[in-house]
Amino acid sequence: MKMTSRKLSDILKKRLQNESWTFYFDREKDTLRIEDKATKKGITLELPGIIAKWEQKKGEAIDEVVYYTEEALKAMKGQAQEMEGRESLIYPVIRSTSFPEKSSAGIPLIFDDHTAETRIYYALDLGNTYRLIDEKMLEKEGWTKERIRETSSFNLRSLKTVVKEDVVADNRFYFFRANDGYDASRVLNESILAAYEQKAEGALAVSIPHQDVLIIADIRNQAGYDILGQMSMSFFASGTVPITALSFLYEDGKLEPVFILAQNRPKKK
């Protein structure tokens, strides 16, 4: 079966059927918006990206979209989202620079620049999902942006680290997969990067293809660049929240985006 935006929209409407929600399919924009009738809040799904994942993962891709959509809509309507007293639930999250700068309600989100490809947003963890922190939340509770930065940074450092190591063509690859929603965020933990830089025998490279994985690579020969490039692209294509297929070189405490071309050393962007 060839999946089209219309077919996917119909499948999602059936799977997400709820008398409290309204569905809006936009054929020109290839999007499906699901909106709560009472609050008028909702989320907009980009259908072409979901179709690309469906072609690889079939039903699993749709299951993921349904799960995250349901959790996000429930969070918007039913859960308290005050930050005061819940400081331990605030974390930084990495997103691409193409990610929206405003919430679906048009309120500016709180974020900081990170690299030429990525930004740092801030989230209040709600259990099975989280709410990105916006300017209205800060104003309501009298928080400053600096307080958000410091609180989220402290909480990030307290997260447990789950790492799997793999050796391919004498290159070392380390996969951070704690599955807590903040694996990519660990790239902001300077102590982790510094520790791997110290023990690396080759060039230290980093990849953050989607929010649920961080790859650190000790590149010891030419083949290592090609392997990392292939890994990054594969993870980027399969991630629920893609970030970037580009990799980075870590030098002197800085991340520099690079293009990894087959049979060539990386070139700085």
Backbone bond lengths (Angstrom), bond angles and torsions (degrees), N, CA, C in turn:
res aa  C-N    CA-C-N  psi(-1)  N-CA   C-N-CA  omega(-1)  CA-C   N-CA-C  phi
1 M - - - 1.459 - - 1.524 110.25 -
2 K 1.300 115.74 130.78 1.463 120.06 175.65 1.526 108.16 -86.99
3 M 1.327 115.39 124.00 1.458 119.89 -179.06 1.522 110.44 -85.04
4 T 1.318 116.08 131.77 1.462 121.86 175.81 1.525 107.87 -119.40
5 S 1.320 115.67 167.54 1.463 119.83 179.37 1.522 110.84 -61.61
6 R 1.328 116.77 -39.50 1.464 120.58 178.98 1.522 111.27 -63.28
7 K 1.333 116.84 -46.42 1.465 120.45 179.64 1.519 110.92 -63.02
8 L 1.333 116.08 -43.68 1.462 119.94 -179.72 1.519 110.56 -63.74
9 S 1.331 115.63 -41.14 1.457 120.07 178.54 1.532 110.59 -59.48
10 D 1.311 117.35 -43.24 1.466 121.33 -179.82 1.533 111.06 -65.06
11 I 1.340 116.22 -39.99 1.466 120.53 179.24 1.527 110.26 -63.17
12 L 1.323 115.74 -46.15 1.465 120.13 -178.01 1.525 111.53 -66.96
13 K 1.327 116.82 -38.48 1.466 119.92 177.76 1.530 110.35 -60.61
14 K 1.328 116.06 -40.75 1.463 120.51 -179.21 1.529 110.77 -68.55
15 R 1.340 116.09 -43.12 1.463 120.65 -178.35 1.528 111.69 -69.54
16 L 1.339 116.07 -31.40 1.462 120.58 -175.82 1.527 112.82 -100.33
17 Q 1.313 116.50 12.91 1.463 120.85 -174.69 1.524 111.53 -52.29
18 N 1.320 115.16 124.25 1.461 121.18 -177.90 1.527 106.78 -157.26
19 E 1.316 116.34 128.66 1.468 119.64 -175.90 1.528 112.73 -66.59
20 S 1.334 116.96 -13.23 1.473 120.76 179.95 1.524 112.63 -90.45
21 W 1.339 116.54 -6.90 1.457 119.79 -174.66 1.531 111.49 -114.72
22 T 1.329 115.06 148.06 1.461 122.38 174.94 1.521 109.08 -115.05
23 F 1.346 115.89 142.22 1.465 120.65 -177.88 1.528 110.20 -113.68
24 Y 1.342 115.59 136.96 1.465 121.16 178.71 1.529 108.68 -129.67
25 F 1.332 115.68 109.25 1.467 120.14 177.66 1.525 108.93 -94.07
26 D 1.326 116.62 125.80 1.465 121.93 178.93 1.523 108.01 -110.57
27 R 1.326 115.97 104.52 1.470 120.77 -176.10 1.523 112.02 -65.76
28 E 1.340 117.20 -36.45 1.463 120.29 -177.71 1.527 111.77 -70.86
29 K 1.322 116.98 -40.41 1.468 120.64 -178.74 1.521 112.94 -89.62
30 D 1.336 117.62 -7.32 1.465 122.31 -177.97 1.525 111.13 58.36
31 T 1.319 116.49 47.48 1.463 120.48 -179.41 1.532 110.55 -130.70
32 L 1.324 114.64 157.56 1.457 121.98 172.60 1.523 106.95 -128.25
33 R 1.326 116.26 118.99 1.456 120.15 178.15 1.527 109.30 -103.00
34 I 1.339 115.01 132.05 1.457 121.85 176.42 1.517 106.83 -113.71
35 E 1.326 115.95 123.07 1.461 120.28 -171.49 1.530 110.85 -130.80
36 D 1.328 115.78 137.89 1.455 120.46 176.25 1.530 109.36 -73.92
37 K 1.321 117.36 128.97 1.461 121.10 -175.77 1.527 112.48 -63.87
38 A 1.331 116.79 -34.38 1.456 120.67 -175.98 1.521 112.53 -79.79
39 T 1.326 116.42 -47.05 1.467 120.11 -174.40 1.524 113.04 -90.94
40 K 1.341 116.44 -17.73 1.463 122.77 -175.40 1.535 111.99 64.79
41 K 1.327 116.41 14.08 1.460 120.45 176.19 1.522 108.67 -96.53
42 G 1.319 115.87 150.88 1.451 118.26 -179.62 1.507 112.08 -170.85
43 I 1.317 115.92 -169.37 1.454 121.05 177.97 1.528 108.82 -132.00
44 T 1.327 115.22 152.34 1.460 121.62 179.73 1.521 109.10 -113.39
45 L 1.308 117.03 122.95 1.463 122.45 -178.95 1.527 110.01 -95.65
46 E 1.334 116.08 131.02 1.464 121.94 175.72 1.532 107.24 -86.35
47 L 1.303 117.32 106.41 1.462 121.27 -171.11 1.534 115.45 -67.95
48 P 1.349 120.35 -38.56 1.477 118.91 -179.88 1.529 113.08 -57.73
49 G 1.323 117.09 -38.72 1.465 119.72 179.36 1.516 112.16 -65.82
50 I 1.336 115.93 -36.76 1.464 119.98 178.75 1.528 110.46 -69.65
51 I 1.332 115.99 -37.47 1.471 119.99 177.87 1.529 110.50 -61.98
52 A 1.336 116.63 -40.60 1.469 120.63 179.06 1.522 110.68 -60.84
53 K 1.330 116.61 -39.82 1.471 120.11 178.14 1.521 110.82 -71.76
54 W 1.355 116.47 -36.02 1.457 120.19 178.69 1.526 111.09 -61.82
55 E 1.310 117.06 -37.17 1.462 120.76 -179.41 1.526 111.34 -63.82
56 Q 1.328 116.91 -24.78 1.465 120.86 178.59 1.522 112.49 -95.16
57 K 1.346 115.83 -40.64 1.466 119.64 -169.98 1.524 114.60 -115.27
58 K 1.334 117.32 -3.13 1.466 123.40 178.72 1.535 111.68 51.77
59 G 1.327 115.43 -126.53 1.456 120.02 -173.68 1.514 114.72 -59.23
60 E 1.311 116.91 -30.47 1.466 120.63 -179.68 1.527 110.89 -61.91
61 A 1.328 116.84 -36.86 1.463 120.76 179.93 1.523 110.61 -64.19
62 I 1.331 116.68 -41.81 1.467 120.65 179.76 1.527 110.25 -69.42
63 D 1.341 116.72 -39.01 1.468 120.21 177.22 1.525 110.90 -57.40
64 E 1.334 117.11 -41.96 1.453 121.38 -179.71 1.525 111.51 -63.96
65 V 1.331 116.11 -44.92 1.466 120.38 -179.20 1.525 110.50 -63.03
66 V 1.324 116.06 -44.04 1.463 120.79 179.67 1.519 110.81 -60.51
67 Y 1.324 116.01 -45.69 1.471 120.71 -178.56 1.526 111.32 -61.02
68 Y 1.330 116.49 -52.49 1.466 119.77 -176.84 1.529 112.21 -66.56
69 T 1.321 116.47 -33.79 1.463 119.70 178.43 1.525 110.92 -66.91
70 E 1.318 116.13 -46.02 1.468 120.22 179.44 1.522 111.32 -61.33
71 E 1.327 115.91 -45.17 1.465 119.51 -178.45 1.528 111.10 -64.77
72 A 1.324 116.49 -40.52 1.461 120.29 -178.60 1.529 111.14 -65.28
73 L 1.323 116.82 -42.47 1.462 120.50 -179.15 1.530 111.52 -69.13
74 K 1.323 116.32 -37.91 1.468 119.65 176.59 1.530 110.36 -63.50
75 A 1.343 115.37 -41.38 1.472 119.92 -179.12 1.523 111.13 -64.15
76 M 1.334 116.20 -39.54 1.464 120.27 -179.12 1.532 111.51 -62.33
77 K 1.325 115.87 -34.17 1.461 119.30 -173.37 1.517 113.73 -96.86
78 G 1.331 115.74 -43.31 1.457 116.90 -165.18 1.507 118.94 -104.07
79 Q 1.317 120.64 -22.24 1.446 120.18 -172.42 1.517 112.16 -101.13
80 A 1.341 114.27 142.14 1.462 119.54 175.42 1.516 108.97 -64.24
81 Q 1.325 115.77 140.29 1.450 118.81 -175.22 1.527 111.59 -126.07
82 E 1.331 116.23 29.06 1.453 120.14 175.66 1.523 109.34 -74.20
83 M 1.325 116.71 144.81 1.462 120.99 178.95 1.517 112.21 -91.20
84 E 1.342 117.23 -31.54 1.453 120.72 -178.59 1.530 110.03 -60.36
85 G 1.335 115.34 127.78 1.451 119.99 -178.15 1.511 113.70 85.48
86 R 1.334 116.79 -4.01 1.471 121.09 -179.53 1.526 109.96 -127.09
87 E 1.333 114.15 31.49 1.464 119.92 -176.87 1.527 112.84 -57.22
88 S 1.328 116.91 -31.69 1.465 120.49 -177.41 1.525 112.89 -72.27
89 L 1.339 117.22 -5.83 1.460 121.67 -177.47 1.524 112.48 -106.18
90 I 1.327 117.31 14.03 1.467 121.40 -179.24 1.533 109.45 -102.92
91 Y 1.337 116.28 126.26 1.458 121.12 -176.55 1.535 110.53 -136.61
92 P 1.332 116.32 155.20 1.470 119.52 172.28 1.523 109.49 -83.14
93 V 1.323 117.16 145.83 1.464 121.14 175.17 1.528 108.79 -130.32
94 I 1.311 115.95 140.94 1.464 121.94 -179.23 1.528 109.45 -90.82
95 R 1.329 115.66 134.84 1.453 121.23 174.97 1.530 108.97 -137.25
96 S 1.315 116.62 162.94 1.460 120.49 177.69 1.528 109.00 -74.24
97 T 1.324 116.54 162.54 1.461 120.62 179.80 1.531 111.67 -70.81
98 S 1.328 117.30 -11.00 1.462 120.30 176.88 1.532 111.52 -87.33
99 F 1.321 116.93 -4.44 1.461 120.92 -179.55 1.528 108.98 -66.69
100 P 1.338 118.38 144.23 1.474 120.76 -178.12 1.526 113.45 -55.64
101 E 1.316 115.80 144.67 1.461 121.53 177.93 1.522 111.40 -92.67
102 K 1.339 116.15 -6.77 1.456 120.71 179.44 1.522 109.74 -129.28
103 S 1.328 115.67 155.20 1.454 120.45 176.79 1.521 109.29 -73.02
104 S 1.334 116.76 173.41 1.466 120.33 179.16 1.521 111.18 -63.42
105 A 1.346 116.73 -19.47 1.465 120.93 177.87 1.524 112.20 -90.03
106 G 1.334 116.49 2.86 1.456 120.96 178.10 1.512 115.16 84.89
107 I 1.324 117.41 12.76 1.471 121.49 -179.86 1.531 109.22 -91.76
108 P 1.345 119.08 129.61 1.470 121.22 -179.72 1.526 112.29 -58.06
109 L 1.321 115.93 130.91 1.461 121.61 176.79 1.526 109.89 -81.93
110 I 1.318 115.87 154.51 1.460 120.93 177.13 1.523 108.47 -86.40
111 F 1.327 117.47 123.01 1.462 119.78 177.98 1.523 110.38 -153.33
112 D 1.325 115.41 162.85 1.460 123.41 176.18 1.514 108.89 -128.52
113 D 1.315 116.69 151.87 1.459 120.69 174.15 1.521 109.59 -68.36
114 H 1.321 115.78 148.12 1.466 120.42 179.91 1.524 110.03 -126.43
115 T 1.331 116.85 -70.03 1.465 122.44 173.94 1.529 107.37 -130.78
116 A 1.327 116.17 -177.17 1.460 120.10 177.27 1.524 111.48 -65.60
117 E 1.338 117.16 -17.37 1.462 121.78 -177.05 1.519 113.64 -109.37
118 T 1.329 117.73 -15.16 1.461 119.87 -170.09 1.528 112.87 -135.96
119 R 1.336 114.16 157.17 1.461 122.03 174.18 1.531 109.21 -128.86
120 I 1.317 115.39 161.88 1.459 121.51 175.19 1.529 108.64 -108.88
121 Y 1.319 116.20 116.50 1.457 121.71 172.65 1.534 107.37 -103.57
122 Y 1.320 116.70 172.85 1.463 120.52 -177.77 1.517 109.32 -128.94
123 A 1.339 115.92 139.77 1.452 120.31 -172.30 1.523 112.58 -131.56
124 L 1.318 115.33 146.22 1.454 122.72 171.38 1.522 106.89 -99.93
125 D 1.325 116.42 117.32 1.459 121.46 -176.46 1.530 110.00 -73.27
126 L 1.333 116.41 127.96 1.467 121.97 -178.41 1.520 112.55 -113.46
127 G 1.321 117.05 14.95 1.459 120.37 179.82 1.503 111.48 106.52
128 N 1.331 117.29 -93.76 1.458 120.91 179.66 1.523 112.75 -87.31
129 T 1.318 117.15 -5.90 1.458 121.60 176.83 1.525 107.89 -150.79
130 Y 1.330 117.49 -174.30 1.455 118.98 174.88 1.513 110.68 -148.20
131 R 1.321 115.10 162.38 1.466 122.15 -178.45 1.522 108.24 -111.06
132 L 1.309 117.29 124.15 1.457 120.42 175.78 1.526 108.89 -69.58
133 I 1.316 115.64 135.47 1.460 121.22 -175.22 1.526 110.27 -80.27
134 D 1.333 115.36 131.73 1.463 120.35 -179.00 1.530 110.47 -119.15
135 E 1.312 115.18 174.81 1.465 120.53 -176.11 1.533 112.11 -62.62
136 K 1.316 117.42 -32.98 1.458 120.83 -179.67 1.523 110.84 -64.18
137 M 1.334 116.77 -38.88 1.468 120.83 178.57 1.523 110.44 -64.87
138 L 1.345 117.04 -40.31 1.462 120.44 178.91 1.521 110.60 -64.17
139 E 1.314 116.39 -47.11 1.462 121.21 -177.86 1.525 110.92 -63.11
140 K 1.310 116.83 -41.29 1.459 121.81 -177.54 1.525 111.59 -61.86
141 E 1.323 116.83 -37.94 1.457 120.01 -174.84 1.525 113.37 -106.04
142 G 1.331 116.26 1.37 1.453 119.28 176.40 1.516 114.80 70.48
143 W 1.324 116.58 27.16 1.465 121.23 178.34 1.524 109.40 -87.61
144 T 1.323 115.46 154.74 1.458 121.01 173.65 1.527 108.97 -103.75
145 K 1.305 115.53 160.64 1.463 120.11 177.80 1.525 110.33 -63.21
146 E 1.326 116.89 -36.10 1.460 120.77 179.56 1.530 110.63 -63.57
147 R 1.317 117.17 -37.51 1.471 119.82 178.30 1.517 110.62 -64.67
148 I 1.341 116.45 -39.37 1.465 120.61 177.19 1.529 109.72 -61.66
149 R 1.333 116.83 -45.88 1.465 120.81 -179.55 1.532 111.07 -58.85
150 E 1.331 115.86 -50.81 1.461 120.37 -176.07 1.522 111.74 -65.04
151 T 1.322 116.97 -43.19 1.462 121.05 -179.03 1.521 111.32 -64.43
152 S 1.326 116.24 -45.91 1.471 119.86 -177.95 1.524 111.06 -67.57
153 S 1.329 116.98 -36.62 1.461 120.81 179.25 1.526 111.14 -65.15
154 F 1.323 116.22 -42.45 1.465 120.55 178.01 1.526 110.53 -62.30
155 N 1.341 116.79 -45.32 1.468 120.48 -179.17 1.524 111.82 -64.96
156 L 1.321 116.59 -36.79 1.464 120.65 178.97 1.524 110.71 -61.24
157 R 1.328 116.49 -42.81 1.471 120.21 -178.87 1.525 112.17 -66.77
158 S 1.316 117.12 -20.12 1.466 120.42 -178.32 1.530 112.91 -85.95
159 L 1.328 117.46 -9.75 1.461 120.46 -178.86 1.529 110.94 -70.78
160 K 1.319 115.92 143.90 1.467 119.59 177.49 1.522 109.58 -70.51
161 T 1.309 115.98 153.91 1.463 121.81 -178.99 1.519 109.93 -110.21
162 V 1.321 116.01 125.25 1.465 121.70 176.66 1.525 106.90 -119.31
163 V 1.333 116.19 114.56 1.467 121.09 -173.83 1.527 110.71 -127.07
164 K 1.319 115.47 134.30 1.461 121.36 172.89 1.525 107.63 -113.81
165 E 1.322 116.47 131.39 1.468 120.68 -179.47 1.526 110.39 -103.86
166 D 1.314 115.65 140.69 1.462 120.97 176.57 1.526 107.76 -136.83
167 V 1.329 116.34 143.71 1.462 121.90 178.90 1.524 108.07 -116.96
168 V 1.330 115.88 121.87 1.462 121.13 179.61 1.525 108.27 -130.80
169 A 1.326 116.56 120.09 1.474 122.34 -179.70 1.533 110.76 52.76
170 D 1.340 115.91 40.57 1.461 123.88 177.11 1.532 113.77 71.58
171 N 1.319 117.52 10.47 1.466 121.73 174.74 1.527 108.76 -101.34
172 R 1.317 116.36 142.02 1.466 120.95 -178.07 1.529 110.41 -99.54
173 F 1.329 115.58 128.38 1.462 121.05 178.29 1.531 109.04 -122.12
174 Y 1.315 115.87 131.79 1.460 121.58 -178.04 1.534 108.57 -118.79
175 F 1.331 116.30 121.73 1.461 122.16 -176.46 1.529 109.61 -108.05
176 F 1.315 115.85 118.64 1.461 121.39 177.80 1.527 107.94 -92.92
177 R 1.342 116.52 111.10 1.467 121.15 -175.88 1.536 109.81 -139.53
178 A 1.308 117.43 72.67 1.465 121.03 176.35 1.520 111.22 -82.13
179 N 1.338 116.53 -13.52 1.469 122.91 179.54 1.530 112.61 56.45
180 D 1.323 115.87 41.16 1.457 120.41 177.80 1.525 112.06 -110.18
181 G 1.343 116.20 6.27 1.459 120.44 -179.91 1.515 114.00 90.67
182 Y 1.351 116.96 -5.37 1.464 120.14 -174.95 1.532 112.61 -127.73
183 D 1.324 116.78 25.48 1.466 119.40 -179.82 1.523 111.39 -62.78
184 A 1.335 117.29 -46.91 1.471 119.88 178.97 1.525 110.92 -62.98
185 S 1.339 117.17 -31.76 1.463 121.22 -178.68 1.520 112.52 -62.56
186 R 1.318 116.99 -21.96 1.463 119.70 -178.29 1.528 112.65 -65.92
187 V 1.327 116.96 -11.49 1.465 119.68 174.52 1.529 109.88 -65.89
188 L 1.324 117.71 -17.02 1.458 122.13 179.26 1.521 112.28 -86.06
189 N 1.323 116.66 -7.65 1.465 121.17 178.43 1.530 108.51 -84.84
190 E 1.326 116.27 97.62 1.459 121.41 -174.47 1.524 112.47 -59.81
191 S 1.337 117.79 -31.03 1.463 120.11 -178.20 1.524 110.90 -65.93
192 I 1.339 117.35 -32.80 1.465 120.51 178.05 1.524 110.16 -67.65
193 L 1.331 116.82 -49.90 1.461 120.35 -178.51 1.525 111.17 -63.48
194 A 1.323 116.54 -40.07 1.468 120.26 -179.31 1.522 111.00 -64.49
195 A 1.339 116.84 -38.53 1.462 120.81 -179.28 1.525 111.18 -66.07
196 Y 1.341 116.57 -41.54 1.460 119.25 179.93 1.528 111.10 -73.36
197 E 1.313 117.03 -32.26 1.458 119.92 176.87 1.525 110.37 -64.44
198 Q 1.326 116.09 -38.02 1.464 120.62 -177.92 1.523 112.20 -66.44
199 K 1.334 116.82 -35.76 1.467 118.76 -176.80 1.534 113.03 -95.14
200 A 1.329 117.76 -5.28 1.465 120.65 -178.55 1.524 111.04 -68.28
201 E 1.312 115.69 139.05 1.462 121.14 176.70 1.528 111.16 -95.86
202 G 1.317 116.58 -17.39 1.458 121.04 178.06 1.515 110.24 -122.15
203 A 1.338 116.59 -151.48 1.463 121.18 177.21 1.525 109.13 -77.97
204 L 1.324 116.50 140.27 1.459 119.64 178.71 1.529 109.20 -94.73
205 A 1.323 115.86 122.39 1.461 121.73 179.54 1.522 109.63 -120.62
206 V 1.307 115.73 153.87 1.464 121.91 -176.56 1.524 109.12 -133.81
207 S 1.334 116.05 141.79 1.461 120.90 176.27 1.524 108.91 -133.93
208 I 1.344 116.58 134.20 1.468 121.99 176.21 1.534 108.20 -128.82
209 P 1.340 116.51 70.55 1.469 121.06 -174.46 1.528 114.66 -67.57
210 H 1.324 117.86 -35.28 1.462 120.12 174.64 1.524 109.38 -151.38
211 Q 1.334 116.59 172.32 1.459 120.13 -167.86 1.529 113.86 -66.82
212 D 1.316 118.25 -17.49 1.455 120.51 -174.72 1.523 114.44 -104.74
213 V 1.320 117.17 22.00 1.461 119.75 174.39 1.522 110.15 -157.99
214 L 1.322 114.66 143.63 1.467 122.42 169.52 1.522 106.02 -127.38
215 I 1.337 116.51 129.67 1.469 120.51 177.71 1.526 108.57 -114.17
216 I 1.311 115.66 125.30 1.462 121.33 172.32 1.523 106.75 -113.23
217 A 1.317 117.03 132.32 1.462 120.61 -174.69 1.525 111.86 -127.41
218 D 1.320 114.99 133.42 1.459 122.32 172.26 1.529 105.59 -97.68
219 I 1.327 115.50 96.82 1.468 121.63 -174.47 1.529 109.58 -85.26
220 R 1.322 115.87 110.58 1.467 120.45 -173.89 1.520 113.57 -106.96
221 N 1.315 117.67 -8.06 1.463 120.05 177.09 1.526 109.19 -155.65
222 Q 1.306 115.87 174.09 1.464 121.24 -174.43 1.525 112.97 -59.10
223 A 1.335 116.60 -38.57 1.471 120.10 -178.08 1.524 111.67 -60.73
224 G 1.321 116.50 -27.68 1.459 120.20 -177.30 1.512 113.41 -60.37
225 Y 1.328 117.17 -35.40 1.464 120.40 179.61 1.531 111.14 -66.16
226 D 1.326 115.80 -43.31 1.462 119.75 179.34 1.526 110.94 -64.15
227 I 1.329 116.26 -42.45 1.466 120.78 -179.06 1.524 110.68 -63.10
228 L 1.328 116.85 -44.35 1.470 120.38 179.36 1.525 110.72 -63.78
229 G 1.330 116.60 -40.05 1.450 120.12 179.02 1.522 111.92 -61.65
230 Q 1.330 116.60 -41.55 1.464 120.95 178.68 1.525 111.38 -67.34
231 M 1.339 115.61 -41.30 1.467 119.63 177.87 1.519 111.08 -61.14
232 S 1.323 115.70 -46.11 1.467 120.94 -177.05 1.521 111.02 -60.75
233 M 1.306 116.77 -44.42 1.456 121.02 -179.83 1.522 111.34 -65.06
234 S 1.328 117.24 -40.33 1.456 121.64 -179.67 1.528 111.15 -64.92
235 F 1.330 116.81 -46.29 1.460 120.68 179.33 1.528 110.64 -66.56
236 F 1.314 116.75 -39.55 1.466 121.21 -179.88 1.528 110.80 -60.00
237 A 1.336 116.00 -41.68 1.464 121.03 -177.02 1.524 112.45 -71.19
238 S 1.330 116.95 -25.54 1.465 119.56 -174.71 1.518 113.90 -102.36
239 G 1.328 118.55 -5.77 1.451 121.11 -174.54 1.519 113.92 -75.76
240 T 1.333 116.18 146.34 1.463 121.09 177.28 1.526 110.68 -67.99
241 V 1.337 115.99 -40.18 1.464 120.86 176.56 1.527 107.93 -123.24
242 P 1.355 118.01 85.35 1.464 121.25 -178.54 1.529 111.08 -62.65
243 I 1.348 115.64 147.48 1.466 119.98 178.15 1.531 109.95 -117.21
244 T 1.316 117.86 -69.12 1.465 120.17 177.12 1.521 110.26 -156.41
245 A 1.333 115.95 143.09 1.468 121.41 176.76 1.519 111.06 -87.04
246 L 1.327 117.15 -10.21 1.461 120.32 177.36 1.519 110.97 -75.49
247 S 1.310 115.46 153.48 1.458 121.10 174.95 1.526 109.34 -105.78
248 F 1.325 116.01 174.08 1.458 121.90 -177.99 1.523 109.79 -134.12
249 L 1.303 116.13 146.03 1.455 120.87 168.92 1.520 107.42 -96.88
250 Y 1.331 115.70 136.67 1.468 120.62 -179.51 1.524 108.28 -105.67
251 E 1.313 115.08 112.28 1.456 120.97 -179.24 1.520 110.20 -139.36
252 D 1.324 116.42 130.92 1.469 121.86 176.57 1.524 111.77 53.19
253 G 1.328 116.64 40.77 1.450 120.65 176.23 1.514 114.90 77.10
254 K 1.330 118.06 10.74 1.459 120.84 -178.08 1.530 110.76 -125.36
255 L 1.329 114.73 148.87 1.461 121.65 175.92 1.521 109.14 -103.26
256 E 1.320 116.41 123.47 1.455 121.51 -179.36 1.530 109.59 -116.29
257 P 1.356 118.50 113.72 1.470 120.03 179.91 1.528 111.54 -59.69
258 V 1.319 115.74 140.33 1.462 120.16 179.14 1.520 110.00 -136.90
259 F 1.333 115.31 150.64 1.458 121.32 169.43 1.521 106.70 -89.81
260 I 1.330 116.59 129.76 1.461 120.05 176.23 1.513 107.44 -106.10
261 L 1.314 116.07 110.02 1.454 122.20 -177.58 1.528 109.84 -105.14
262 A 1.303 116.04 140.99 1.460 120.70 -179.09 1.526 110.79 -54.33
263 Q 1.326 114.86 132.87 1.460 122.84 177.13 1.529 113.04 63.97
264 N 1.324 117.74 16.55 1.455 120.17 177.84 1.523 110.19 -135.07
265 R 1.293 116.34 148.90 1.445 119.52 173.97 1.534 108.38 -67.84
266 P 1.332 116.98 154.24 1.461 118.32 -178.80 1.507 112.66 -64.28
267 K 1.304 114.72 146.12 1.453 121.05 177.02 1.512 108.70 -113.10
268 K 1.305 116.74 133.58 1.449 119.99 -179.43 1.513 109.92 -65.82
269 K 1.340 112.85 141.04 1.467 118.09 -176.68 1.525 110.59 -73.83
